[in-house]
């Protein structure tokens, strides 16, 4: 039986464990190494690929990812969806207090409440977004990317509604009179803040978090020269310049990188291979 | 694994192998006798801790030799210091890996 396909299949399967941004380079290294391994040892050699990929995944997760900063936009939305579902279940299943039986809300009531809250939240977020400034470099980002970014923002706002409403219900049930409304207000503000900041920390093209921030310039040059931080997209889509103090002549700016830069980014290679 | 005294015996063996000129993953495996599931994660850990650095061979050099481009590992100054400390801790370390001329990177 010809088993030459097996090591390659094992490497391909193990590559799914490796983090997406590093997957292409990881796979390339293992495939290269496999070239030098005798055929009768290839399967045993490839078993180690699973351990290596798992190490890479674990190491990356502990250093770069977290509940508040999920790497991919899909993962972020999935996390929010799970949290929303759990909060809806918790709020609908908890027994009502004797003094306030109207707090016993059914799932349908909660969902209706979310729909009612959505326009209000949207208005607040829209006002905050306008106050913070529009998206950086709208002229250099394609309409498709802008639509995707807008959709991601909208989905986050929608998924935040059950968290806000159920959080309010749970806090009002559990808390005492002056503390509970304050906690509700504070948690809503923090959630709004996270939604806006998460949007600003992502690449406007692929929506993955911008990484490797570096300081550019010196604080004494805030007036006549540019001073701030520069972050980059791991997939090589561009660089985000964020000034230390936003002025009329110094705003957040997105510098688009063309495909000639892709060789410098591991993530760009991964994207090409897809 | 940040300093010399904290280097495990396995990591010290791998570092010793790289120092002796076994500069890519499979040769490190061969000379140390360690399995791939130990060697490659250890290489990544040591690279993260800046004991070693890696770089890809130029594609033209690999094409000339009719083989895929290799990823080479090299020991850093910090790695040399850690290895010196590990040699004091494991005196037979140097005898485990025969010296080999460093391959062209």
Interface residues (C-beta under 8 A of the other chain):
Chain A: X29 X30 X31 X32 X33 X35 X36 X37 X44 X45 X46 X47 X48 X49 X50 X51 X52 X55 X56 X59
Chain B: X24 X25 X26 X29 X35 X36 X37 X38 X39 X40 X41 X44 X45 X48 X67 X68 X69 X70 X71
